[in-house]
């Protein structure tokens, strides 16, 4: 991206959009999205045509406390499914021509090997945050650095981030609670689909884990105490991508909790973040409200993997095309009312 010494103002962007061959505001949310992209890229005609999906996978020690409806082995099995192209994220990405990068950030068991796998594993899963920090400060630093390194070679205009890790809605609830001060109960949902008894158990475990630390933590402390390696790695990737001028397409609850940590570390990158959908997970809706974020879609989804971010990608691409290719009243010779 070439540097532009002139800072394009909000007024210039709005005038440029209003001059397109349409009534003012007729394209609704697309206009607001276009204005965000133009402001972030500091250009009235930012050409956004390519997107890659990066899926970070890792296991969570807190999964051993019975907070998920699925066994921890599913993380490893789903990574293999991603590599085989069989997951929802793969199917959505393929339908849009979006390349998929699968990253082992710390899956339990022996190291995974596959020609297309990006291995950045920190350890075979975190420790249980019920009993102590999920990761050490050294492990957190390594994960943040690995996330930045992972996206350094990805040249797409936009990056969608997904995740996989049994137990990660529990970790995201704790992370969000410690970063925002929001009541923990409002951030805890059914995750993979636990029943009522499972939800009660999850709330009990997370309440005890939360009680180990103070009410609100700085972002790096919150990440090391409660996050998963895939979340910490995603945090490093989100920040690096935004600082490189790439749009960050924020997916569901886990990605949004991670984004909260990233914004606490680097608030200046907020213009890069496009919140893509409002998920079914209770905590996701609460966090989006706390962020004053108005996501593009509400599809009643709760899968993760970057699926919601992928579904929003065509809207992002269309908003850029509107800025770059739609005629103005003057260029089209159309009279304004």
ZAMARGU-4260 file (C-alpha; in steps of 0.2 Angstrom, whole numbers, plus 5000, padded with zeros to 4 digits):
<rodrens>
0) 5000/5000/5000 | 5007/5017/4995 | 5009/5030/5008 | 4997/5045/5006 | 5003/5061/5016
5) 4986/5068/5015 | 4974/5061/5028 | 4957/5059/5019 | 4944/5066/5030 | 4927/5059/5035
10) 4919/5074/5026 | 4928/5070/5010 | 4924/5052/5011 | 4905/5055/5014 | 4905/5068/5000
15) 4913/5055/4988 | 4900/5042/4993 | 4885/5054/4992 | 4891/5059/4974 | 4888/5042/4967
20) 4873/5039/4956 | 4861/5035/4970 | 4851/5045/4982 | 4861/5049/4998 | 4861/5034/5010
25) 4852/5022/4998 | 4865/5008/5000 | 4862/5008/5019 | 4875/4999/5028 | 4886/4996/5013
30) 4889/5015/5013 | 4895/5014/5031 | 4906/4999/5028 | 4913/5008/5012 | 4917/5024/5023
35) 4926/5013/5036 | 4937/5005/5023 | 4941/5021/5015 | 4946/5029/5031 | 4956/5014/5036
40) 4965/5013/5020 | 4966/5032/5018 | 4960/5032/5001 | 4943/5036/4992 | 4946/5022/4980
45) 4954/5007/4991 | 4954/4992/4980 | 4950/4977/4991 | 4949/4961/4980 | 4958/4947/4990
50) 4954/4938/5006 | 4963/4923/5015 | 4956/4913/5030 | 4968/4909/5044 | 4962/4895/5056
55) 4971/4894/5072 | 4969/4877/5082 | 4974/4873/5100 | 4968/4864/5115 | 4963/4870/5132
60) 4967/4863/5149 | 4950/4869/5156 | 4942/4856/5144 | 4947/4843/5157 | 4935/4851/5169
65) 4919/4846/5159 | 4915/4862/5152 | 4911/4855/5134 | 4899/4843/5126 | 4913/4836/5115
70) 4929/4827/5120 | 4946/4836/5118 | 4950/4823/5104 | 4938/4833/5093 | 4951/4847/5091
75) 4963/4836/5083 | 4950/4827/5072 | 4943/4844/5066 | 4961/4850/5061 | 4962/4834/5050
80) 4945/4839/5043 | 4951/4856/5039 | 4966/4849/5030 | 4955/4837/5020 | 4944/4852/5015
85) 4928/4845/5023 | 4923/4858/5036 | 4910/4872/5034 | 4924/4884/5033 | 4933/4875/5019
90) 4917/4874/5009 | 4912/4892/5011 | 4930/4898/5007 | 4931/4887/4992 | 4914/4894/4985
95) 4922/4912/4986 | 4940/4907/4980 | 4947/4911/4997 | 4963/4902/5002 | 4963/4893/5019
100) 4978/4892/5031 | 4977/4879/5045 | 4989/4883/5060 | 4993/4871/5074 | 4995/4883/5088
105) 4995/4869/5102 | 4984/4854/5098 | 4985/4841/5112 | 4995/4825/5108 | 5009/4822/5096
110) 5014/4836/5084 | 5003/4835/5068 | 5011/4834/5052 | 5004/4837/5034 | 5011/4846/5019
115) 4998/4860/5020 | 4998/4862/5039 | 5007/4878/5047 | 5015/4871/5063 | 5017/4885/5076
120) 5013/4874/5091 | 5018/4882/5108 | 5014/4866/5118 | 5002/4852/5117 | 4988/4863/5125
125) 4987/4875/5139 | 4985/4871/5157 | 4969/4872/5166 | 4965/4890/5171 | 4955/4883/5186
130) 4971/4880/5195 | 4983/4893/5188 | 4988/4903/5173 | 4984/4894/5156 | 5001/4899/5150
135) 5017/4907/5155 | 5023/4924/5150 | 5036/4916/5139 | 5023/4905/5130 | 5011/4921/5128
140) 5026/4930/5120 | 5030/4916/5108 | 5011/4914/5103 | 5009/4933/5100 | 5025/4933/5089
145) 5020/4917/5080 | 5004/4925/5075 | 5012/4940/5068 | 5025/4928/5059 | 5010/4918/5052
150) 5002/4933/5043 | 5018/4941/5038 | 5018/4931/5021 | 5000/4933/5018 | 4997/4947/5006
155) 4978/4947/5005 | 4969/4964/5006 | 4958/4956/5020 | 4961/4942/5032 | 4947/4932/5040
160) 4952/4923/5056 | 4945/4907/5063 | 4948/4895/5077 | 4946/4878/5083 | 4948/4872/5101
165) 4937/4861/5112 | 4934/4872/5128 | 4938/4889/5120 | 4921/4897/5123 | 4925/4894/5142
170) 4942/4902/5139 | 4934/4916/5129 | 4921/4920/5143 | 4934/4921/5156 | 4945/4932/5145
175) 4931/4944/5141 | 4926/4945/5159 | 4943/4950/5165 | 4945/4963/5151 | 4928/4971/5152
180) 4922/4969/5169 | 4906/4962/5162 | 4897/4950/5173 | 4903/4932/5170 | 4886/4924/5169
185) 4881/4935/5155 | 4896/4929/5145 | 4894/4910/5148 | 4884/4901/5135 | 4881/4883/5129
190) 4897/4882/5118 | 4896/4866/5108 | 4879/4863/5115 | 4880/4857/5133 | 4863/4853/5142
195) 4856/4862/5157 | 4867/4852/5169 | 4882/4855/5159 | 4879/4873/5158 | 4877/4874/5177
200) 4894/4864/5179 | 4902/4876/5166 | 4896/4891/5176 | 4903/4884/5192 | 4920/4880/5185
205) 4922/4897/5177 | 4917/4906/5193 | 4930/4897/5202 | 4943/4900/5189 | 4938/4919/5188
210) 4940/4920/5207 | 4959/4917/5206 | 4963/4934/5199 | 4957/4952/5202 | 4942/4959/5194
215) 4950/4967/5178 | 4967/4963/5171 | 4978/4971/5158 | 4977/4962/5141 | 4993/4952/5142
220) 4989/4946/5160 | 4972/4941/5155 | 4978/4932/5139 | 4991/4922/5149 | 4979/4918/5164
225) 4964/4912/5153 | 4966/4912/5135 | 4971/4897/5123 | 4986/4897/5112 | 4975/4899/5097
230) 4967/4915/5104 | 4984/4922/5109 | 4991/4918/5092 | 4976/4926/5083 | 4979/4941/5094
235) 4996/4943/5087 | 4990/4940/5070 | 4976/4952/5071 | 4987/4966/5077 | 5001/4963/5064
240) 4988/4962/5050 | 4980/4978/5054 | 4997/4987/5057 | 5001/4981/5039 | 4986/4989/5032
245) 4975/4973/5030 | 4957/4973/5035 | 4953/4961/5049 | 4937/4951/5048 | 4931/4947/5065
250) 4921/4931/5067 | 4911/4925/5082 | 4913/4924/5101 | 4931/4918/5102 | 4937/4930/5089
255) 4928/4944/5096 | 4935/4941/5114 | 4952/4940/5106 | 4948/4957/5097 | 4944/4965/5114
260) 4961/4959/5120 | 4970/4966/5104 | 4961/4983/5106 | 4966/4984/5124 | 4984/4981/5118
265) 4983/4992/5102 | 4967/5003/5102 | 4973/5012/5086 | 4969/4997/5075 | 4950/4998/5078
270) 4947/5005/5061 | 4954/4989/5053 | 4942/4978/5062 | 4925/4973/5053 | 4914/4964/5065
275) 4906/4952/5053 | 4891/4943/5062 | 4881/4943/5078 | 4882/4925/5084 | 4870/4914/5094
280) 4882/4912/5108 | 4875/4923/5122 | 4892/4931/5126 | 4895/4936/5109 | 4880/4948/5109
285) 4885/4955/5125 | 4903/4958/5119 | 4897/4966/5103 | 4886/4978/5113 | 4900/4982/5125
290) 4911/4986/5109 | 4897/4997/5102 | 4900/4986/5086 | 4886/4984/5073 | 4890/4968/5064
295) 4886/4965/5046 | 4876/4949/5048 | 4864/4940/5060 | 4863/4923/5054 | 4860/4914/5071
300) 4877/4905/5069 | 4888/4898/5083 | 4901/4887/5074 | 4917/4898/5073 | 4930/4892/5061
305) 4929/4909/5053 | 4912/4905/5044 | 4904/4921/5049 | 4919/4931/5043 | 4918/4922/5026
310) 4900/4926/5024 | 4903/4944/5026 | 4918/4945/5014 | 4907/4947/4998 | 4899/4963/5007
315) 4917/4970/5010 | 4922/4967/4993 | 4906/4975/4986 | 4908/4990/4997 | 4926/4993/4990
320) 4919/4990/4972 | 4906/5003/4975 | 4920/5016/4980 | 4931/5011/4965 | 4919/5008/4951
325) 4902/5016/4953 | 4900/5031/4943 | 4897/5049/4950 | 4883/5060/4945 | 4896/5071/4935
330) 4905/5056/4926 | 4889/5048/4921 | 4880/5064/4916 | 4866/5061/4928 | 4856/5075/4935
335) 4855/5077/4954 | 4839/5081/4962
</rodrens>
